[in-house]
Amino acid sequence: MDWLDALLFTPWAWFILALALAALEIAAPGAFMIWLAGAALATGVLTVFGIGWQLQLVAFALLAIASVVVGRNYLRRHPTPSADELLNRRGTRMLGEVVIVVEAIHDGEGRVQVGDSPWLACGPDMPVGARARIYQVEGSKLHVEPA
């Protein structure tokens, strides 16, 4: 075990592991590997003081658990603001948009043109070509009113 001790359980091995985990976080972000990288870095610093490999593994395990728990709690209390709150919520993005009726709205149902696609719409009766404003989105159905 002496050669394995000399090779694997050195401060440099822990620092390399920390670097590899940080690189994994950069390659596939998910705010998880970075906490493990911090635990590996801290274990590497502890290893400088000459602790044995058994204590290194215990220290890494405890530091990894603690850093993940603390990191998750921190992120839960301080969420990262989104650059675009409406990203992946196309229906909400359309609220207030003025569209053209492409299939007359009769008895409360018809179709309106949104971008390059016709959408099912409901609202008061309107003829083809009328301008309508979207005021509610319900699944793939748009609720419109005269604009």
Beta strands, then each sheet from edge to edge (+ up, - down):
strand 1: 98-106
strand 2: 109-114
strand 3: 117-122
strand 4: 131-138
strand 5: 141-146
sheet 1: 1+ 2- 3+ 5+ 4- 1+
end
